């Protein structure tokens, strides 16, 4: 599946973001989100819309987990003061629970790709 090929990009992009954070640089969440959204649109348009949607959930799952691990944080880490719109929404819904959304995203990915 083409959508699964997006996972290495998410991991690489998380590594870059972790380096920027370690250097005290500001993360431009709008640009980050736009890159992932653009990729999802291209993949969804060129294949099936389900694959494009899967890319968005792949991003949430694999980018976040990889970023946490590169920053030596727990996989289920939830920022006390989230900056991105999506992180704020996720925190509002799930509070400090970092595992449940990841399990839900994984389930959605499996459903969309099968």
N, C-alpha and C positions, 0 to 999 in steps of 0.2 A: 504494500500500500504506500502510495506516495506521501500520505500524511505522516506516516511513521518516520519517513526520512527527515522530517522536521525536528525530530528529537535531538540529533547531534547539534543542530544550530542552536536550539534552546540551551543546551548544556554549555556550548561555547559562549553564547551571549551572556549567560549567567556568570561564567568565569570572568568575562570582561567587566561586567557590572561589579562583581566582588572586588576586582582590582581597583576600579574607580572609587568604590566606597572606602577601601583600605587607604587610598591616597587622599581621602577627604574631599573628593570631587563630588559635585552635585549630580544626581541621576535625573535625567530628563525623561520622566515617565511618559509624557505625551508622545515623545519621539519613539521611545521603546514600544509603547502600545501601538503606535501607527505602523511600525515595521511589522509587527505580528499580524495586525489587521490586514495590511496590504498582502502579506503572504497568504493569509486565509482566503482573501478574495480571489487572488490569482489561482490558488489551488482549487478552490470551489468552482470557479468559472471554467477552468481548463479540464476538470474531471467531473466530480459530482459535488453538489452543494454540501452533502454530508461530510465529505472529506475536508472541505474548507472549515466547516463548523468544528470538526474534530481537531483541527490545528489550533483553534482557540483554546480548547480544553487541554490539549497537549501542552500548550504554552503555560497555562495555569499550573499544571501538575509538574512538568519536568523543569521548567525554568525556576519555579519557586523552590522545589526540593534541591536542585543543583545549587542555587544561590545560597540557600541555608547551609548546605554542606561545605561549599567553598568558603563561607564566612565562619565555619566551625560552630554553627548553631544547630540546635536539634531540628530534625526533619519537620516536626510539627510546630516550629517557632511561629509566633504571631507577634508582629511588631506592636508595641504599646501605643505608637503614634504613626499609623500607616499614612503614606504620602499619596499613593496612587488611588484613583477613583475605585478601581476594582478591588484593591485591598481594603479600602474603607467599607465598601458594600459587603465584602466577605466577612469582615470583622463585625459589622452590624448584625449580620444574620447568625454567624456561628460563634460570636464572642471570642474567647481565647482558645477555642477548640480548633486546632490546626490539622487534625487527622480526618475528621468527618468530611470536610470539603474535598480533600484529596481523594478519599475513597469514592465520593460521588462523581468527581471528575473522571476517575479511572473507569467507573461503571458507564458513564456517558460515552467515553472514548470507545469502549468495547462495543457498545450498542451501535454507535455511528459507523464503526468500521466493519461490522459483521452484516 
